[in-house]
């Protein structure tokens, strides 16, 4: 204005709100908390979930890439679910942010010199075919850096599903697939949406 130029117009735009009515920020999208349309992924985990046979069949199929080796990745972006998977990381000195285990393989209790010596930061109960609120809270604490190892009394398989929904974008979740090997899931908005819709499908029908 002092130079005789036209003043720039000032326009105030309201926030785009997520489905819970809170302002949607790009930081929340990058953190994997919500997608660009305002879907809040953690919303599906606010109550304990018991999967239907259809849902268990869906998650029983590989949800990522079958891998025989894991490339070195930053510690803060890697999550290992399952005894065999966690043992793989430990014995090869591969970095990981969180390990979740239940001292079982193929749902059978086993002894491991690697796993048995671990001192879990959190112990939770989680029934087979379910995602308990205690498990979700434990995973959230781990994502905040408050836990490195979680021991699950019951079954830890579906911790991988909850982690994909809770973890930041571009994280890596590794879990064991019975009789197939280790699955690598790169956390993207598309994968989160697929998991969310699979868990929400029976509620909508």
N, C-alpha and C positions, 0 to 999 in steps of 0.2 A: 504494500500500500504506500509506503514511504517513497518508493521508486516509480509511483504512478501506474503500477500494474494492478490488474483485477485481483480482488481477494479470492483466495481459494475457498470454495464452498465447504462448509463443515456439515457432515451428515452423521447423525447418531443412529446406529442400527442396534436392534435388540439382539440378545443372545439366541442362538439356536439351542433349544432345550433337548436333553435326552429323554428317554421314556419315563424317567422318574421325576421329570420336571426340573432337573438341575442344568445349569449352563454346560454345554458341551465344549470342551477344550481339546486342542490338538494333542496336548500332553496326555490326556486320558486315552486317546486313540492309540498313540505310540506305546503306552503302557499296557495296551490290550484290555483296558477296562470297558471300552465301548467301541462300537463301530461308527462309521461316518454318518449313518442314519440315526444314531442315538440309541441303538440297542445296547443295553447294559448286560454284559455277559454274566456277571456275578448274580444277576437276578434269578437265574434258573437254579442257583445253588443256595438260595435263602432258606429252603426247607429241605429236610432229609429226603432223598430220592431212593426209591426201589424200582429198578428197571423192569420193564415188561419183557416177556420172551422176545418180542420183536426188537426191542432196543438192545437186549443182550446179544441177539444174533448180529445186529448191525455193528456193535463195538467188538464182537468176536472176530470180525474180519479185519485184516491189516488196515490201519488208518494212515499209514505213511509208507515209507520205503524200507524194504527189507535190506539190512546191511550186515556185513560180516566184520567190518572194521569201523572204528570211529575216528574221524580226523580230529586233531587238536582244535579245541574251541575255547573261547573265554570262559572262565569258571562261572561267572555270574549269569550265564545264559543257558546252562545245561542242567537237566534234571533227569535222574536215573530212577526208574520205578521197577521193582522186582529184584529178588535176591540174585539171580544169575546176571542180570544187567548191572547191578551195583557191584557185584564181585568182579565183573569184567573191568569196570572203571578203576576199581581199587588196585587190582593186580597189575594193571598196565600204567598206573600212576597218571591216569587221565583226570583233568580237572572237572569238577562238578559242583554245582551250588547246593544241590539237595539229593539225598538218597532216601528212598522209601522202600521198606522191606517188611516181610512177615515171617521169615524163617521157614518158608515153604517153597516147593517147586512142583508145579503141576498140582497144586492144592494138597501136597503131601509134605509133612514136616520132615526137614532134613537138617543135618548138622554141617556147618561150614567153618573151617578155621579162620576164614576171612570175615564172615558175617557175624559169627558168634562173639567176637571180641569187641564189636562196636558198642558204644554207649549211646543209646538214642537220647536226643534232646527232648523229644516228645513221644509219648506212647498213647495211642488212641484205639478205640474199638470201631470196627467197621464190618458189618455183616456181608457175606457174599452177595453179589448182585446189587449192591447198594452204595450210595455215597452219603455218609453220615455228616451231620453238622459239625461234629468234633473233628472229623477228617478235614473238612473244608477249612475250619478255623486253624488247624495245625498247618495246612499248606499256606494259608495266608500269612501266618507268622514266619514261616520259612522264607517266603518271598520278600519279607521285610528284613531278612537277615538274622532272624532270631532263632533259627534252627537249621542244622545241617543234616541230621539224620532223624527220620520218623519211623518208629516201629508200630506196625498195625497188628492188633490182635483180631484175627478174623481173616480178612482178605484185602489185599492192597491193589488188586488189578485196576479198579476204576479210579484210583488216584491219578492215573495218567490222563483220564478224561477231564477230571476237575482241574488238573494242572494246565492243560491246553486252554481251558476257558479263563484261567486266572493269570497266566504268565504273560509277560510283555511280548509284543510282536518281535519276530526273528529269534525267539528263544528256540531251544531244541529239547524235546522230550523223548527219552528213550525208554522203551519197555519191551518185555519179552512176550513173544507170541508162541503159544504152546505148539510144539512139534514143527515150528517154522523158523524161529530164530529171533533176532532183535530188530525191532521196528524203530525207525527214526522219523519223528514228526517235527517238521519245521513249523513253528507257530505263525500263522498268517491270519488275516481277517477272514479269508475264505474258509479256512479250517475251523476257526472258532464258530463261524456261522453254521457250518455243517454240523458240528457237535451240538450247538445250542438247539438247532431245529430238530435233531434226532431226539434229544432229551425232552423237548417240548411237544413232540408229535402226538403222543397219546393223550396229553392234556387237552389238545385242541380238538380231538376227535370225539 
